[in-house]
Structures are given as structure tokens and as C-alpha cells.
Amino acid sequence: MKQAIVSDGSFNHEYSRETQEKLRALRERIQARYADQIASAGIVKRFLLWLIIEREFRRERKKILPSPQTLYTSGEQL
């Protein structure tokens, strides 16, 4: 098979089963850290904790996913 640059490679990588499992585990670990605080918080504090959790998730997610400028090829690995 001839190699070519794939236009939706980052999408396919991000939504692959393996990557989704890693991201799900990451979210669960972060939420577990804040579980006690969420359980005893009111609605405003819960919202603020949700914002903190989302910010931390996005920061850690960047470490798992490759750069948006990464090029993906079809066929054999180089």
C-alpha cells in the first residue's frame, strides 16, 4: 500500500478505543481526587470544582494526545 498523509489522523487517534480508555481513566482519577469535596459542597462550590476538574483534565489530556501539528500516514510505519 502506498503511504499517504491522512487528513483525519488526529481525529482517528483521539477517538480510538485505546485513547478513549486512557482519557476515561484520567477523568476518573481526577474526579476521585475531588470526590470528598464534591460530596460536601453546595451547588456553587460544585460548579467551581467542576471547572477545576475540567481545567486539570484538559491540561493532562494535552500530555496524552500528540501535537495538533502531527502528521499521520496510512500504510506501514516509517
Secondary structure, 3 states (H helix, E strand, C coil): CCCCEECCHHHHHHCCHHHHHHHHHHHHHHHHHCHHHHHCCCHHHHHHHHHHHHHHHHHHHHHHCCCCCCCEECCCCC
